[in-house]
Amino acid sequence: MVEFSGFLGLLLLVLVIYAIVKTVQSGASTGTKVLWIIILLLIPFIGFILWLLLGPKGGANTI
């Protein structure tokens, strides 16, 4: 298992928080949002990469 500490750990934390916020703001279904948040929390590094490639795109509809 890879362990991140110091600056890399802080950077990963910021990126995961960003991904969670963008996921919550997306127009995806609630189930999809919950699944992505769980993935990001349980496996942050791999989860973030997967989120970048496969995660929900776009923001919530604002009319």
KAPE-V684251 format. One record per residue. PSI is psi as a letter, one per 20 degrees, with the letter a starting at -180 (NA if undefined). Layout:
psi: (PSI,PSI)
This chain:
psi: (p,p,p,p,r,c,g,h,g,g,g,g,g,g,h,g,g,g,h,g,g,h,g,h,i,r,j,r,r,g,g,g,g,g,g,h,g,g,g,h,h,h,m,g,g,h,h,g,g,g,g,g,h,i,r,p,q,q,r,q,p,o,NA)
